[in-house]
Amino acid sequence: MKLVIALCLVAAATARPDRDATVVDQEYELRADQSYDLSYETSDGTIRDESGISYPGAEPGSGNYVQSGGYTFTHPDGSVSSITFIADENGYQPLGDVIPVFTGRVDIQDA
């Protein structure tokens, strides 16, 4: 799990135009039940917070893990965007002002 978090931090830092951004605040707590909370802020204003909890299933290897959180980042033009998300048995579900909303209809026909 620590590797995943480290990779997320690296991905967030390298995806930004400010490649010299540094982590200015970081907190991480992993509890015995495998639930966790994490947050960090970088010098370029990127902020992320996330929490996760495991719901064990009746059989070994079954169950569900739910993660939720959000992040805020600054675009090269100076505008700021925020994304919130939940990831559970229904997949990754982000919400934010920069995510387009599909309101049309798609008809799928046999080829």
MMTF fields as JSON, N, C-alpha, C and O atoms, coordinates in Angstrom:
{
  "mmtfVersion": "1.0.0",
  "mmtfProducer": "UNKNOWN",
  "numBonds": 443,
  "numAtoms": 444,
  "numGroups": 111,
  "numChains": 1,
  "numModels": 1,
  "chainsPerModel": [1],
  "groupsPerChain": [111],
  "chainIdList": ["A"],
  "bondAtomList": [4, 2, 8, 6, 12, 10, 16, 14, 20, 18, 24, 22, 28, 26, 32, 30, 36, 34, 40, 38, 44, 42, 48, 46, 52, 50, 56, 54, 60, 58, 64, 62, 68, 66, 72, 70, 76, 74, 80, 78, 84, 82, 88, 86, 92, 90, 96, 94, 100, 98, 104, 102, 108, 106, 112, 110, 116, 114, 120, 118, 124, 122, 128, 126, 132, 130, 136, 134, 140, 138, 144, 142, 148, 146, 152, 150, 156, 154, 160, 158, 164, 162, 168, 166, 172, 170, 176, 174, 180, 178, 184, 182, 188, 186, 192, 190, 196, 194, 200, 198, 204, 202, 208, 206, 212, 210, 216, 214, 220, 218, 224, 222, 228, 226, 232, 230, 236, 234, 240, 238, 244, 242, 248, 246, 252, 250, 256, 254, 260, 258, 264, 262, 268, 266, 272, 270, 276, 274, 280, 278, 284, 282, 288, 286, 292, 290, 296, 294, 300, 298, 304, 302, 308, 306, 312, 310, 316, 314, 320, 318, 324, 322, 328, 326, 332, 330, 336, 334, 340, 338, 344, 342, 348, 346, 352, 350, 356, 354, 360, 358, 364, 362, 368, 366, 372, 370, 376, 374, 380, 378, 384, 382, 388, 386, 392, 390, 396, 394, 400, 398, 404, 402, 408, 406, 412, 410, 416, 414, 420, 418, 424, 422, 428, 426, 432, 430, 436, 434, 440, 438],
  "bondOrderList": [1, 1, 1, 1, 1, 1, 1, 1, 1, 1, 1, 1, 1, 1, 1, 1, 1, 1, 1, 1, 1, 1, 1, 1, 1, 1, 1, 1, 1, 1, 1, 1, 1, 1, 1, 1, 1, 1, 1, 1, 1, 1, 1, 1, 1, 1, 1, 1, 1, 1, 1, 1, 1, 1, 1, 1, 1, 1, 1, 1, 1, 1, 1, 1, 1, 1, 1, 1, 1, 1, 1, 1, 1, 1, 1, 1, 1, 1, 1, 1, 1, 1, 1, 1, 1, 1, 1, 1, 1, 1, 1, 1, 1, 1, 1, 1, 1, 1, 1, 1, 1, 1, 1, 1, 1, 1, 1, 1, 1, 1],
  "groupList": [{"groupName": "MET", "atomNameList": ["N", "CA", "C", "O"], "elementList": ["N", "C", "C", "O"], "formalChargeList": [0, 0, 0, 0], "bondAtomList": [1, 0, 2, 1, 3, 2], "bondOrderList": [1, 1, 2], "singleLetterCode": "M", "chemCompType": "L-PEPTIDE LINKING"}, {"groupName": "LYS", "atomNameList": ["N", "CA", "C", "O"], "elementList": ["N", "C", "C", "O"], "formalChargeList": [0, 0, 0, 0], "bondAtomList": [1, 0, 2, 1, 3, 2], "bondOrderList": [1, 1, 2], "singleLetterCode": "K", "chemCompType": "L-PEPTIDE LINKING"}, {"groupName": "LEU", "atomNameList": ["N", "CA", "C", "O"], "elementList": ["N", "C", "C", "O"], "formalChargeList": [0, 0, 0, 0], "bondAtomList": [1, 0, 2, 1, 3, 2], "bondOrderList": [1, 1, 2], "singleLetterCode": "L", "chemCompType": "L-PEPTIDE LINKING"}, {"groupName": "VAL", "atomNameList": ["N", "CA", "C", "O"], "elementList": ["N", "C", "C", "O"], "formalChargeList": [0, 0, 0, 0], "bondAtomList": [1, 0, 2, 1, 3, 2], "bondOrderList": [1, 1, 2], "singleLetterCode": "V", "chemCompType": "L-PEPTIDE LINKING"}, {"groupName": "ILE", "atomNameList": ["N", "CA", "C", "O"], "elementList": ["N", "C", "C", "O"], "formalChargeList": [0, 0, 0, 0], "bondAtomList": [1, 0, 2, 1, 3, 2], "bondOrderList": [1, 1, 2], "singleLetterCode": "I", "chemCompType": "L-PEPTIDE LINKING"}, {"groupName": "ALA", "atomNameList": ["N", "CA", "C", "O"], "elementList": ["N", "C", "C", "O"], "formalChargeList": [0, 0, 0, 0], "bondAtomList": [1, 0, 2, 1, 3, 2], "bondOrderList": [1, 1, 2], "singleLetterCode": "A", "chemCompType": "L-PEPTIDE LINKING"}, {"groupName": "CYS", "atomNameList": ["N", "CA", "C", "O"], "elementList": ["N", "C", "C", "O"], "formalChargeList": [0, 0, 0, 0], "bondAtomList": [1, 0, 2, 1, 3, 2], "bondOrderList": [1, 1, 2], "singleLetterCode": "C", "chemCompType": "L-PEPTIDE LINKING"}, {"groupName": "THR", "atomNameList": ["N", "CA", "C", "O"], "elementList": ["N", "C", "C", "O"], "formalChargeList": [0, 0, 0, 0], "bondAtomList": [1, 0, 2, 1, 3, 2], "bondOrderList": [1, 1, 2], "singleLetterCode": "T", "chemCompType": "L-PEPTIDE LINKING"}, {"groupName": "ARG", "atomNameList": ["N", "CA", "C", "O"], "elementList": ["N", "C", "C", "O"], "formalChargeList": [0, 0, 0, 0], "bondAtomList": [1, 0, 2, 1, 3, 2], "bondOrderList": [1, 1, 2], "singleLetterCode": "R", "chemCompType": "L-PEPTIDE LINKING"}, {"groupName": "PRO", "atomNameList": ["N", "CA", "C", "O"], "elementList": ["N", "C", "C", "O"], "formalChargeList": [0, 0, 0, 0], "bondAtomList": [1, 0, 2, 1, 3, 2], "bondOrderList": [1, 1, 2], "singleLetterCode": "P", "chemCompType": "L-PEPTIDE LINKING"}, {"groupName": "ASP", "atomNameList": ["N", "CA", "C", "O"], "elementList": ["N", "C", "C", "O"], "formalChargeList": [0, 0, 0, 0], "bondAtomList": [1, 0, 2, 1, 3, 2], "bondOrderList": [1, 1, 2], "singleLetterCode": "D", "chemCompType": "L-PEPTIDE LINKING"}, {"groupName": "GLN", "atomNameList": ["N", "CA", "C", "O"], "elementList": ["N", "C", "C", "O"], "formalChargeList": [0, 0, 0, 0], "bondAtomList": [1, 0, 2, 1, 3, 2], "bondOrderList": [1, 1, 2], "singleLetterCode": "Q", "chemCompType": "L-PEPTIDE LINKING"}, {"groupName": "GLU", "atomNameList": ["N", "CA", "C", "O"], "elementList": ["N", "C", "C", "O"], "formalChargeList": [0, 0, 0, 0], "bondAtomList": [1, 0, 2, 1, 3, 2], "bondOrderList": [1, 1, 2], "singleLetterCode": "E", "chemCompType": "L-PEPTIDE LINKING"}, {"groupName": "TYR", "atomNameList": ["N", "CA", "C", "O"], "elementList": ["N", "C", "C", "O"], "formalChargeList": [0, 0, 0, 0], "bondAtomList": [1, 0, 2, 1, 3, 2], "bondOrderList": [1, 1, 2], "singleLetterCode": "Y", "chemCompType": "L-PEPTIDE LINKING"}, {"groupName": "SER", "atomNameList": ["N", "CA", "C", "O"], "elementList": ["N", "C", "C", "O"], "formalChargeList": [0, 0, 0, 0], "bondAtomList": [1, 0, 2, 1, 3, 2], "bondOrderList": [1, 1, 2], "singleLetterCode": "S", "chemCompType": "L-PEPTIDE LINKING"}, {"groupName": "GLY", "atomNameList": ["N", "CA", "C", "O"], "elementList": ["N", "C", "C", "O"], "formalChargeList": [0, 0, 0, 0], "bondAtomList": [1, 0, 2, 1, 3, 2], "bondOrderList": [1, 1, 2], "singleLetterCode": "G", "chemCompType": "PEPTIDE LINKING"}, {"groupName": "ASN", "atomNameList": ["N", "CA", "C", "O"], "elementList": ["N", "C", "C", "O"], "formalChargeList": [0, 0, 0, 0], "bondAtomList": [1, 0, 2, 1, 3, 2], "bondOrderList": [1, 1, 2], "singleLetterCode": "N", "chemCompType": "L-PEPTIDE LINKING"}, {"groupName": "PHE", "atomNameList": ["N", "CA", "C", "O"], "elementList": ["N", "C", "C", "O"], "formalChargeList": [0, 0, 0, 0], "bondAtomList": [1, 0, 2, 1, 3, 2], "bondOrderList": [1, 1, 2], "singleLetterCode": "F", "chemCompType": "L-PEPTIDE LINKING"}, {"groupName": "HIS", "atomNameList": ["N", "CA", "C", "O"], "elementList": ["N", "C", "C", "O"], "formalChargeList": [0, 0, 0, 0], "bondAtomList": [1, 0, 2, 1, 3, 2], "bondOrderList": [1, 1, 2], "singleLetterCode": "H", "chemCompType": "L-PEPTIDE LINKING"}],
  "groupTypeList": [0, 1, 2, 3, 4, 5, 2, 6, 2, 3, 5, 5, 5, 7, 5, 8, 9, 10, 8, 10, 5, 7, 3, 3, 10, 11, 12, 13, 12, 2, 8, 5, 10, 11, 14, 13, 10, 2, 14, 13, 12, 7, 14, 10, 15, 7, 4, 8, 10, 12, 14, 15, 4, 14, 13, 9, 15, 5, 12, 9, 15, 14, 15, 16, 13, 3, 11, 14, 15, 15, 13, 7, 17, 7, 18, 9, 10, 15, 14, 3, 14, 14, 4, 7, 17, 4, 5, 10, 12, 16, 15, 13, 11, 9, 2, 15, 10, 3, 4, 9, 3, 17, 7, 15, 8, 3, 10, 4, 11, 10, 5],
  "groupIdList": [1, 2, 3, 4, 5, 6, 7, 8, 9, 10, 11, 12, 13, 14, 15, 16, 17, 18, 19, 20, 21, 22, 23, 24, 25, 26, 27, 28, 29, 30, 31, 32, 33, 34, 35, 36, 37, 38, 39, 40, 41, 42, 43, 44, 45, 46, 47, 48, 49, 50, 51, 52, 53, 54, 55, 56, 57, 58, 59, 60, 61, 62, 63, 64, 65, 66, 67, 68, 69, 70, 71, 72, 73, 74, 75, 76, 77, 78, 79, 80, 81, 82, 83, 84, 85, 86, 87, 88, 89, 90, 91, 92, 93, 94, 95, 96, 97, 98, 99, 100, 101, 102, 103, 104, 105, 106, 107, 108, 109, 110, 111],
  "secStructList": [7, 2, 2, 2, 2, 2, 2, 2, 2, 2, 2, 2, 2, 2, 2, 1, 1, 7, 6, 6, 7, 7, 3, 3, 3, 3, 3, 3, 3, 3, 7, 6, 6, 1, 7, 3, 3, 3, 3, 3, 3, 3, 6, 6, 1, 7, 3, 3, 3, 3, 3, 3, 3, 3, 3, 3, 7, 1, 1, 6, 6, 7, 3, 3, 3, 3, 3, 3, 3, 3, 3, 3, 3, 3, 7, 6, 6, 1, 7, 3, 3, 3, 3, 3, 3, 3, 3, 3, 6, 6, 3, 3, 3, 3, 3, 3, 6, 6, 1, 7, 7, 7, 7, 1, 7, 7, 7, 7, 7, 7, 7],
  "xCoordList": [0.821, 0.0, 0.867, 0.532, 1.983, 2.866, 3.446, 3.659, 3.706, 4.22, 3.193, 3.547, 1.921, 0.86, 0.788, 0.668, 0.86, 0.798, 2.005, 1.87, 3.174, 4.378, 4.267, 4.651, 3.744, 3.57, 2.551, 2.724, 1.486, 0.508, 1.151, 0.888, 1.988, 2.676, 3.596, 3.646, 4.318, 5.21, 4.402, 4.778, 3.297, 2.46, 1.897, 1.888, 1.431, 0.877, 1.937, 1.673, 3.12, 4.194, 4.683, 4.966, 4.785, 5.308, 4.258, 4.619, 2.996, 1.94, 1.777, 1.146, 2.308, 2.172, 3.294, 4.398, 3.008, 4.06, 5.202, 6.343, 4.922, 5.949, 6.637, 6.265, 7.624, 8.303, 9.198, 9.713, 9.379, 10.191, 9.351, 9.874, 8.061, 7.188, 7.674, 8.137, 7.562, 7.962, 6.768, 5.831, 6.801, 5.756, 5.991, 7.058, 4.982, 5.119, 4.376, 4.666, 3.433, 2.721, 2.231, 1.733, 2.374, 1.967, 1.592, 2.325, 0.449, 0.025, -0.514, -1.149, -0.257, -0.729, -0.949, -0.086, -2.1, -2.395, -3.001, -4.02, -2.385, -2.895, -3.274, -2.438, -4.531, -5.019, -5.005, -4.859, -5.156, -5.085, -6.138, -5.913, -7.287, -8.347, -8.124, -9.001, -6.951, -6.54, -7.256, -7.147, -7.982, -8.513, -7.375, -6.416, -7.486, -6.411, -6.942, -8.049, -6.148, -6.356, -5.025, -3.981, -5.066, -3.847, -4.177, -5.288, -3.206, -3.344, -1.951, -0.973, -1.89, -0.635, -0.917, -1.97, 0.045, -0.002, 1.381, 2.386, 1.433, 2.717, 2.895, 1.941, 4.121, 4.442, 3.77, 3.712, 3.261, 2.555, 1.054, 0.297, 0.618, -0.787, -1.65, -2.847, -1.077, -1.843, -2.148, -1.266, -3.407, -3.84, -4.604, -5.424, -4.342, -5.051, -5.372, -4.559, -6.571, -6.928, -7.715, -8.444, -7.558, -8.177, -8.329, -7.528, -9.36, -9.524, -10.033, -10.653, -9.768, -10.203, -10.547, -9.998, -11.462, -11.86, -12.161, -12.733, -11.768, -11.967, -13.21, -13.413, -14.03, -15.197, -14.984, -15.23, -14.525, -14.225, -15.481, -16.579, -15.297, -16.391, -16.457, -15.625, -17.449, -17.633, -16.564, -16.238, -16.017, -15.004, -13.657, -13.615, -12.551, -11.227, -11.093, -11.511, -10.52, -10.323, -11.545, -11.501, -12.631, -13.821, -13.975, -13.246, -14.891, -15.114, -15.016, -15.048, -14.896, -14.914, -14.008, -13.881, -13.393, -12.577, -13.148, -13.317, -13.445, -14.021, -13.029, -12.539, -12.746, -11.859, -12.633, -13.435, -12.397, -13.025, -12.06, -11.168, -12.256, -11.385, -11.52, -12.55, -10.466, -10.48, -9.112, -8.196, -8.994, -7.759, -8.065, -9.044, -7.215, -7.319, -5.99, -4.932, -6.045, -4.812, -4.992, -6.114, -3.886, -3.885, -3.452, -2.428, -4.239, -3.909, -2.817, -2.588, -2.143, -1.103, -1.615, -0.845, -2.923, -3.466, -3.822, -4.288, -3.607, -3.866, -5.221, -5.462, -6.106, -7.409, -7.238, -6.323, -8.122, -8.043, -9.22, -10.352, -8.954, -10.002, -9.939, -8.875, -11.099, -11.199, -11.961, -12.938, -11.509, -12.145, -12.41, -11.526, -13.598, -13.878, -14.176, -14.559, -14.004, -14.223, -14.617, -14.39, -15.211, -15.417, -15.059, -15.378, -14.4, -14.051, -14.531, -14.071, -15.457, -16.027, -16.413, -15.863, -17.349, -17.749, -18.351, -18.494, -18.703, -19.248, -18.185, -18.513, -16.926, -15.834, -15.43, -15.882, -14.574, -14.08, -15.093, -15.435, -15.579, -16.622, -16.183, -16.433, -15.532, -15.078, -16.178, -17.038, -16.132, -17.01, -16.166, -15.286, -16.43, -15.692, -16.092, -16.695, -15.747, -16.127, -15.401, -15.859, -14.301, -13.563, -13.893, -13.347, -14.782, -15.168, -16.443, -17.465, -16.4, -17.605, -18.72, -18.463, -19.937, -21.105, -21.786, -22.161, -21.944, -22.589, -24.096, -24.597, -24.806, -26.256, -26.997, -28.227, -26.263, -26.894, -27.196, -27.185, -27.462, -27.785, -26.895, -26.616, -26.454, -25.651, -26.419, -26.786, -26.66, -27.298, -26.216, -25.441, -26.165, -25.195, -25.906, -26.887, -25.393, -26.016, -25.044, -23.826, -25.604, -24.756, -24.051, -24.656, -22.786, -22.02, -22.124, -21.534],
  "yCoordList": [-1.186, 0.0, 1.253, 2.236, 1.229, 2.391, 2.655, 3.809, 1.593, 1.753, 2.453, 3.33, 2.078, 2.709, 4.192, 5.015, 4.538, 5.943, 6.699, 7.82, 6.099, 6.749, 6.971, 8.026, 5.983, 6.133, 7.219, 7.952, 7.328, 8.397, 9.766, 10.69, 9.893, 11.158, 11.504, 12.652, 10.514, 10.74, 11.125, 12.05, 10.427, 10.727, 12.14, 12.873, 12.52, 13.862, 14.93, 15.957, 14.688, 15.679, 15.795, 16.899, 14.685, 14.733, 15.154, 15.554, 15.081, 15.483, 16.992, 17.506, 17.702, 19.144, 19.828, 19.293, 21.016, 21.768, 22.142, 22.259, 22.336, 22.691, 21.419, 20.869, 20.962, 19.721, 19.887, 18.905, 21.12, 21.371, 21.438, 21.767, 21.133, 21.173, 20.166, 19.078, 20.543, 19.662, 19.423, 20.221, 18.343, 18.04, 18.92, 18.869, 19.731, 20.627, 20.106, 20.527, 19.206, 18.61, 17.234, 17.065, 16.257, 14.895, 14.156, 14.192, 13.488, 12.676, 11.357, 11.313, 10.287, 8.966, 8.142, 8.081, 7.513, 6.633, 5.349, 5.38, 4.223, 2.896, 2.209, 2.026, 1.831, 1.205, -0.315, -0.858, -0.992, -2.456, -3.124, -4.226, -2.476, -3.059, -2.787, -3.063, -2.247, -1.923, -0.701, -0.437, 0.048, 1.327, 2.348, 2.147, 3.433, 4.418, 5.808, 5.971, 6.792, 8.186, 8.712, 8.423, 9.485, 10.123, 11.511, 11.777, 12.378, 13.709, 14.248, 13.89, 15.109, 15.811, 17.108, 17.289, 18.0, 19.27, 19.518, 19.259, 20.022, 20.318, 21.828, 22.595, 22.236, 23.653, 24.36, 25.589, 23.615, 24.248, 24.362, 24.744, 24.035, 24.195, 22.967, 23.011, 21.875, 20.64, 20.094, 20.0, 19.738, 19.181, 17.898, 17.843, 16.874, 15.607, 15.043, 15.106, 14.494, 13.762, 12.529, 12.547, 11.475, 10.199, 9.344, 9.428, 8.529, 7.541, 6.255, 6.269, 5.167, 3.87, 2.944, 3.044, 2.044, 1.062, -0.256, -0.293, -1.336, -2.681, -3.291, -3.214, -3.893, -4.635, -6.086, -6.478, -6.9, -8.298, -9.068, -8.8, -10.016, -10.881, -12.137, -12.352, -12.953, -14.194, -15.227, -16.071, -15.166, -16.113, -15.407, -14.21, -16.133, -15.522, -14.986, -15.631, -13.83, -13.228, -12.504, -11.941, -12.503, -11.773, -10.541, -10.371, -9.721, -8.499, -7.295, -7.413, -6.147, -4.904, -3.892, -3.892, -3.048, -1.962, -0.665, -0.534, 0.281, 1.552, 2.663, 2.8, 3.451, 4.592, 5.84, 5.809, 6.935, 8.206, 9.331, 9.188, 10.444, 11.579, 12.63, 12.742, 13.4, 14.454, 15.08, 14.833, 15.897, 16.631, 17.931, 18.044, 18.903, 20.224, 20.538, 20.267, 21.114, 21.446, 22.715, 23.126, 23.328, 24.574, 24.287, 23.645, 24.768, 24.623, 25.621, 26.583, 25.406, 26.35, 27.791, 28.739, 27.961, 29.316, 29.961, 31.099, 29.24, 29.783, 29.416, 29.659, 28.839, 28.433, 27.186, 26.388, 27.04, 25.943, 24.998, 25.442, 23.706, 22.696, 21.723, 21.457, 21.199, 20.204, 18.993, 19.122, 17.838, 16.565, 15.829, 15.742, 15.311, 14.398, 13.039, 12.959, 11.979, 10.655, 9.654, 9.845, 8.588, 7.384, 6.23, 6.24, 5.249, 4.039, 2.861, 2.65, 2.105, 0.982, -0.117, -0.188, -0.971, -2.074, -1.581, -2.361, -0.31, 0.269, 0.969, 1.604, 0.863, 1.463, 2.828, 3.261, 3.489, 4.826, 5.848, 5.873, 6.695, 7.652, 9.067, 9.514, 9.773, 11.133, 12.164, 11.961, 13.247, 14.392, 15.652, 15.774, 16.583, 17.834, 18.73, 18.288, 19.996, 20.976, 20.782, 21.303, 20.06, 19.847, 18.511, 18.192, 17.739, 16.454, 16.67, 17.062, 16.419, 16.618, 15.652, 14.512, 16.125, 15.31, 14.929, 15.795, 13.643, 13.164, 13.159, 12.497, 13.892, 13.965, 13.395, 13.424, 12.881, 12.351, 10.879, 10.303, 10.291, 8.869, 8.229, 8.82, 7.023, 6.271, 5.012, 4.229, 4.817, 3.594, 2.659, 3.02, 1.49, 0.499, -0.499, -1.131, -0.626, -1.545, -2.678, -2.511, -3.823, -4.948, -4.625, -4.081, -4.958, -4.67, -5.79, -5.709],
  "zCoordList": [0.0, 0.0, 0.0, -0.66, 0.735, 0.754, -0.621, -0.993, -1.386, -2.743, -3.617, -4.405, -3.487, -4.275, -3.959, -4.867, -2.694, -2.304, -2.833, -3.324, -2.738, -3.266, -4.766, -5.269, -5.48, -6.927, -7.259, -8.233, -6.456, -6.656, -6.472, -7.242, -5.457, -5.237, -6.397, -6.838, -6.884, -8.022, -9.258, -9.978, -9.51, -10.68, -10.589, -11.578, -9.416, -9.248, -9.469, -10.095, -8.96, -9.094, -10.531, -10.997, -11.235, -12.602, -13.62, -14.727, -13.294, -14.228, -14.269, -15.193, -13.327, -13.239, -14.013, -14.116, -14.56, -15.234, -14.298, -14.745, -12.998, -12.039, -11.544, -10.507, -12.278, -11.919, -10.691, -10.155, -10.254, -9.071, -7.803, -6.738, -7.896, -6.719, -5.689, -6.029, -4.446, -3.355, -2.445, -2.416, -1.715, -0.752, 0.475, 1.086, 0.834, 1.974, 3.204, 4.323, 3.009, 4.125, 3.694, 2.581, 4.574, 4.242, 5.52, 6.508, 5.489, 6.619, 6.089, 5.035, 6.826, 6.435, 7.688, 8.564, 7.769, 8.891, 8.359, 7.67, 8.67, 8.328, 9.623, 10.509, 9.729, 10.946, 10.828, 9.733, 11.949, 12.006, 11.135, 10.636, 10.944, 10.108, 8.614, 7.795, 8.261, 6.9, 6.334, 5.136, 7.152, 6.711, 6.805, 7.55, 6.054, 6.055, 5.76, 5.247, 6.086, 5.712, 5.226, 5.809, 4.155, 3.679, 3.172, 2.713, 3.26, 2.68, 2.39, 3.046, 1.4, 1.135, 0.408, -0.203, 0.489, -0.225, -0.792, -0.131, -2.018, -2.641, -2.781, -2.65, -3.048, -3.129, -4.301, -4.318, -5.282, -6.399, -6.136, -7.03, -4.916, -4.549, -4.737, -4.456, -5.203, -5.339, -3.947, -3.094, -3.738, -2.452, -2.727, -3.644, -1.942, -2.086, -0.71, 0.212, -0.593, 0.61, 0.19, -0.802, 0.952, 0.593, 1.837, 2.768, 1.84, 2.899, 2.271, 1.207, 2.928, 2.416, 3.553, 4.65, 3.274, 4.277, 3.591, 2.501, 4.247, 3.725, 4.357, 5.569, 3.517, 3.982, 3.614, 2.474, 4.571, 4.267, 3.856, 4.343, 2.963, 2.548, 3.403, 4.285, 3.131, 3.886, 3.555, 4.39, 2.348, 1.896, 1.769, 1.484, 1.977, 1.775, 0.347, -0.615, 0.233, -1.089, -1.614, -2.708, -0.865, -1.291, -0.403, 0.574, -0.741, 0.02, -0.884, -2.109, -0.272, -1.023, -0.335, 0.889, -1.111, -0.587, -1.135, -2.347, -0.283, -0.707, -0.408, 0.712, -1.434, -1.297, -1.689, -2.622, -0.981, -1.341, -1.014, -0.177, -1.688, -1.432, -2.498, -3.163, -2.65, -3.64, -3.798, -3.013, -4.832, -5.053, -5.762, -6.5, -5.526, -6.121, -6.769, -6.2, -7.966, -8.671, -9.476, -9.771, -9.824, -10.588, -12.02, -12.252, -12.975, -14.4, -14.772, -14.039, -15.896, -16.329, -16.489, -16.332, -16.804, -16.953, -15.612, -15.581, -14.499, -13.175, -12.589, -11.406, -13.386, -12.845, -11.978, -12.183, -11.022, -10.065, -10.271, -10.464, -10.229, -10.361, -9.201, -8.642, -8.853, -7.792, -8.303, -9.041, -7.907, -8.256, -6.945, -6.093, -6.783, -5.686, -6.302, -7.469, -5.536, -6.098, -5.036, -3.841, -5.513, -4.727, -5.645, -6.833, -5.086, -5.841, -5.002, -3.88, -5.562, -4.826, -5.807, -6.906, -5.423, -6.304, -7.613, -8.555, -7.689, -8.919, -9.762, -10.764, -9.371, -10.137, -9.603, -8.542, -10.359, -10.014, -10.498, -11.68, -9.591, -9.918, -9.542, -8.422, -10.468, -10.162, -10.438, -11.294, -9.712, -9.921, -9.861, -9.009, -10.758, -10.727, -11.872, -12.85, -11.737, -12.745, -14.076, -15.093, -14.103, -15.35, -16.021, -17.077, -15.41, -16.0, -16.797, -16.233, -18.099, -18.898, -18.492, -18.105, -18.588, -18.267, -19.571, -20.362, -19.788, -20.998, -20.78, -19.871, -21.609, -21.457, -22.663, -22.706, -23.633, -24.839, -24.724, -23.636, -25.849, -25.898, -26.944, -27.988, -26.655, -27.588, -27.947, -27.07, -29.233, -29.705, -30.214, -31.099, -29.669, -30.1, -31.003, -30.611, -32.209, -33.168, -33.466, -33.398, -33.794, -34.187, -35.491, -36.414, -35.564, -36.762, -37.768, -38.845]
}
